[in-house]
Amino acid sequence: MDHNSKLPVVMYTPDSQMRSPLHLLRLMCRDLASSRELAWRLFVRDISAQYRQSILGVFWSFIPPILVGLVFIVLQSRKIVDFGETDIPYPVFVLVGTTLWQVFAESLNAPLQSVRKAKLMLAKIKFPYEALILGAFYTILFNFLIKSIVLIGILLFFKVKITLGLLLVPMAIFMLILLGITIGLFLTPLGMLYTDIASGLPVVVQLWFFLSPVVYPPPQSFPFSLMTTLNPVSPILVGARDLVTKGFITNLYPFLIVSGLTIIALSITWILYRISLPIIIERMSA
């Protein structure tokens, strides 16, 4: 069945008449707003396709981080590895960390996956390209809502004190998602031209996992402390975990700085994505 026949046709104005960055920004915001219905249709289609032939269904949203977390819990408890002391119970530390990392990893992969799946549709139908990213954003939020049930279960099982700081967790998760989407948007044009990006991204994400304080506390001694200082994921992930488990962010300034830089970088990568995608589509259609 042709899924494209179910999607609404959205009138789309190309960017060839741009006169200023401000004009471009206004058009981008306009197209983002107008693409909400199409993005929702794409989200429903993708979720239906994702779980239609799956036995475990939504369980796949939280099984991977739970299994990874359990592996490191066993390694730590058997003293096979020693990650040092954590200020909260290590099972809570690692299970919350791996769940948050899964949110980031999905956000990082989402833009390229969304655009690649819509490759044929892009060549045939004119519509705001923002719909693809917004649809992917909906999918990430849907998967996180499932993961949040697991997070609450972890807190209740280990009797972690529930604080008002939990109300700020969605803000931290939102920044974690934006960071992943920003990096993913930057890679998307290259990924559409070269399959090496899609092939190498899982390897990079796996390596990045071990360079981030997901299953161990942030290193304090040089040169290992550079992994935290230069790693943009670290302040956001650590801040989100602090809010979930403590109710406050231990190192607030790095969290705010990286959050601000993420918003700026997202604006830049969004512009690059919007300008480059029509050129790439024309090249692929030639």
C-alpha positions as CSV (number, residue, x, y, z in Angstrom):
1,M,0.0,0.0,0.0
2,D,1.3,3.5,-0.8
3,H,1.5,5.3,2.5
4,N,2.0,8.6,0.7
5,S,-1.6,8.6,-0.5
6,K,-2.8,9.0,3.1
7,L,-0.7,12.0,3.8
8,P,-2.1,15.5,3.4
9,V,-0.7,17.7,0.7
10,V,0.9,20.8,2.2
11,M,1.5,23.9,0.1
12,Y,5.2,24.7,0.4
13,T,7.1,27.8,-0.6
14,P,10.8,27.1,-1.5
15,D,13.5,29.3,0.0
16,S,14.7,30.7,-3.4
17,Q,13.2,34.1,-2.6
18,M,15.0,34.6,0.7
19,R,16.4,38.1,1.3
20,S,17.6,38.0,4.9
21,P,18.2,35.5,7.7
22,L,15.3,37.1,9.6
23,H,13.0,36.5,6.6
24,L,14.2,32.9,6.5
25,L,13.6,32.5,10.2
26,R,10.0,33.7,9.8
27,L,9.4,31.3,7.0
28,M,10.9,28.4,9.0
29,C,8.7,29.1,12.0
30,R,5.7,29.4,9.7
31,D,6.4,26.1,7.9
32,L,7.0,24.4,11.3
33,A,3.6,25.5,12.4
34,S,1.9,24.5,9.2
35,S,3.5,21.0,9.2
36,R,2.0,19.9,12.5
37,E,-0.8,17.9,10.9
38,L,1.5,16.2,8.4
39,A,4.0,15.5,11.2
40,W,1.3,13.8,13.2
41,R,0.3,11.6,10.3
42,L,3.9,10.6,9.8
43,F,4.2,9.9,13.5
44,V,1.1,7.7,13.6
45,R,2.3,5.9,10.4
46,D,5.8,5.2,11.9
47,I,4.5,4.1,15.3
48,S,2.0,1.7,13.6
49,A,4.7,0.3,11.4
50,Q,7.1,0.0,14.3
51,Y,4.8,-2.1,16.5
52,R,2.6,-3.8,13.9
53,Q,4.8,-7.0,13.6
54,S,6.4,-6.8,17.0
55,I,5.7,-9.4,19.7
56,L,7.0,-7.3,22.6
57,G,5.7,-4.0,21.2
58,V,6.3,-1.0,23.4
59,F,8.6,-3.0,25.7
60,W,11.4,-2.4,23.1
61,S,11.3,1.2,24.3
62,F,12.9,0.4,27.6
63,I,14.3,-3.2,27.3
64,P,17.7,-2.1,25.9
65,P,18.6,0.5,28.6
66,I,17.4,-1.9,31.3
67,L,19.5,-4.8,30.0
68,V,22.6,-2.6,29.6
69,G,22.1,-1.2,33.1
70,L,21.8,-4.7,34.6
71,V,25.0,-5.7,33.0
72,F,26.9,-2.9,34.6
73,I,25.2,-3.5,37.9
74,V,26.4,-7.1,37.9
75,L,29.9,-6.0,36.9
76,Q,30.1,-3.5,39.7
77,S,28.6,-5.8,42.3
78,R,31.0,-8.6,41.5
79,K,33.9,-6.1,41.6
80,I,34.8,-7.0,38.0
81,V,34.9,-3.3,37.3
82,D,35.1,-0.4,39.8
83,F,33.5,2.8,38.8
84,G,34.0,4.4,42.2
85,E,31.4,5.7,44.7
86,T,28.2,7.3,43.6
87,D,26.1,9.7,45.8
88,I,23.0,7.6,45.1
89,P,22.6,3.8,45.0
90,Y,24.5,2.5,42.0
91,P,21.5,0.6,40.5
92,V,19.5,3.8,40.5
93,F,22.5,5.7,39.1
94,V,23.1,3.4,36.2
95,L,19.5,2.5,35.3
96,V,18.5,6.2,35.2
97,G,21.7,7.0,33.2
98,T,21.2,4.3,30.6
99,T,17.5,5.3,30.1
100,L,18.5,8.9,29.6
101,W,21.2,7.9,27.2
102,Q,18.7,5.9,25.2
103,V,16.6,9.1,24.8
104,F,19.7,11.0,23.5
105,A,20.7,8.2,21.2
106,E,17.2,8.0,19.7
107,S,17.2,11.8,19.2
108,L,20.6,11.7,17.5
109,N,19.5,9.0,15.0
110,A,16.0,10.3,14.4
111,P,16.6,13.1,11.8
112,L,18.6,11.0,9.4
113,Q,16.4,8.0,9.8
114,S,13.2,10.1,9.2
115,V,14.6,11.8,6.1
116,R,15.9,8.5,4.6
117,K,12.5,6.8,5.1
118,A,10.8,9.7,3.3
119,K,13.3,9.7,0.4
120,L,10.8,8.7,-2.2
121,M,8.1,11.0,-0.9
122,L,10.6,14.0,-0.9
123,A,11.2,13.4,-4.6
124,K,7.4,13.4,-5.5
125,I,5.7,15.8,-3.1
126,K,6.5,19.4,-2.0
127,F,5.9,19.9,1.7
128,P,7.7,21.6,4.6
129,Y,10.8,19.5,5.5
130,E,10.2,20.4,9.1
131,A,7.4,17.9,9.1
132,L,9.9,15.0,9.0
133,I,11.8,16.3,12.1
134,L,8.6,17.2,14.0
135,G,7.2,13.8,13.3
136,A,10.5,12.2,14.6
137,F,10.2,14.5,17.7
138,Y,6.7,13.1,18.4
139,T,8.1,9.6,18.2
140,I,10.9,10.4,20.6
141,L,8.4,11.9,23.1
142,F,6.2,8.9,22.7
143,N,9.0,6.5,23.5
144,F,10.1,8.6,26.4
145,L,6.6,8.6,28.0
146,I,7.0,4.8,28.0
147,K,10.4,5.0,29.5
148,S,9.2,7.5,32.2
149,I,7.0,4.7,33.6
150,V,10.2,2.6,34.1
151,L,11.9,5.6,35.7
152,I,9.1,6.0,38.2
153,G,9.2,2.3,38.9
154,I,12.9,2.5,39.6
155,L,12.5,5.4,42.0
156,L,9.7,3.6,43.8
157,F,11.5,0.2,44.0
158,F,14.7,1.7,45.4
159,K,12.7,4.1,47.7
160,V,14.2,7.2,46.3
161,K,12.8,10.3,47.8
162,I,10.3,12.0,45.5
163,T,10.8,15.8,45.3
164,L,9.4,18.8,43.5
165,G,12.4,18.8,41.3
166,L,10.7,16.1,39.3
167,L,8.6,18.8,37.8
168,L,11.7,20.2,36.1
169,V,12.7,16.8,34.6
170,P,10.7,17.4,31.4
171,M,12.7,20.6,30.8
172,A,16.0,18.7,31.1
173,I,14.7,15.8,28.9
174,F,13.6,18.4,26.3
175,M,17.1,19.8,26.2
176,L,18.6,16.3,25.9
177,I,16.3,15.7,23.0
178,L,17.1,19.0,21.4
179,L,20.9,18.3,21.7
180,G,20.5,15.0,20.0
181,I,18.3,16.4,17.2
182,T,20.8,19.3,16.7
183,I,23.6,16.9,16.1
184,G,21.4,14.7,14.0
185,L,20.3,17.6,11.8
186,F,23.9,18.5,11.2
187,L,24.7,15.0,10.0
188,T,21.5,14.5,7.9
189,P,22.7,16.3,4.7
190,L,25.9,14.3,4.7
191,G,24.1,11.1,5.6
192,M,21.8,11.6,2.5
193,L,24.8,11.8,0.3
194,Y,27.1,9.2,1.9
195,T,25.9,5.9,3.4
196,D,29.1,5.9,5.5
197,I,27.3,8.3,8.0
198,A,24.4,5.9,8.6
199,S,26.8,3.0,8.8
200,G,29.3,4.7,11.2
201,L,26.8,6.4,13.4
202,P,26.0,3.3,15.6
203,V,29.7,2.9,16.2
204,V,30.2,6.5,17.2
205,V,27.2,6.4,19.5
206,Q,28.5,3.3,21.2
207,L,31.9,4.8,21.7
208,W,30.3,8.1,22.9
209,F,28.4,6.0,25.5
210,F,31.6,5.0,27.2
211,L,33.0,8.5,27.0
212,S,30.0,9.9,28.8
213,P,29.2,9.6,32.6
214,V,26.3,7.2,32.0
215,V,27.4,4.3,34.1
216,Y,30.2,6.0,36.1
217,P,30.4,9.4,38.0
218,P,32.0,12.3,36.1
219,P,35.8,11.9,36.4
220,Q,37.4,14.7,38.5
221,S,41.1,14.1,37.7
222,F,42.9,15.3,34.6
223,P,43.1,14.2,31.8
224,F,39.9,12.1,32.3
225,S,38.0,15.1,33.4
226,L,38.2,16.4,29.8
227,M,35.7,13.7,28.9
228,T,33.1,15.6,30.9
229,T,34.3,19.1,30.1
230,L,34.4,18.7,26.3
231,N,31.5,16.3,26.1
232,P,28.3,18.3,25.4
233,V,26.1,15.4,26.5
234,S,27.6,15.2,30.0
235,P,26.1,18.4,31.6
236,I,22.6,17.7,30.2
237,L,22.6,14.0,31.1
238,V,24.0,14.5,34.6
239,G,21.6,17.4,35.2
240,A,18.6,15.4,34.1
241,R,19.7,12.5,36.3
242,D,20.2,14.9,39.3
243,L,16.7,16.2,38.8
244,V,15.2,12.7,38.7
245,T,17.1,11.3,41.7
246,K,17.9,14.4,43.9
247,G,15.5,17.1,42.8
248,F,18.2,19.6,41.9
249,I,21.1,20.0,39.5
250,T,24.5,19.7,41.2
251,N,26.4,21.7,38.6
252,L,23.9,24.2,37.2
253,Y,26.1,26.5,35.2
254,P,27.5,23.9,32.8
255,F,23.9,22.7,32.2
256,L,22.7,26.2,31.4
257,I,25.7,27.0,29.2
258,V,25.3,23.8,27.1
259,S,21.5,24.4,26.9
260,G,22.0,27.9,25.6
261,L,24.6,26.7,23.0
262,T,22.3,23.9,22.0
263,I,19.5,26.3,21.1
264,I,21.9,28.5,19.1
265,A,23.3,25.5,17.3
266,L,19.9,24.1,16.6
267,S,18.9,27.4,14.8
268,I,22.1,27.1,12.7
269,T,21.7,23.4,11.8
270,W,18.0,23.9,11.1
271,I,19.0,26.6,8.5
272,L,21.6,24.4,7.0
273,Y,19.2,21.4,6.8
274,R,16.5,23.6,5.1
275,I,18.9,25.0,2.6
276,S,20.8,21.9,1.7
277,L,17.9,19.4,1.5
278,P,16.4,20.7,-1.7
279,I,19.8,20.6,-3.4
280,I,20.4,17.0,-2.2
281,I,16.9,15.9,-3.4
282,E,17.5,17.5,-6.8
283,R,20.9,15.7,-7.0
284,M,19.3,12.3,-6.0
285,S,16.5,12.8,-8.6
286,A,18.8,13.7,-11.4
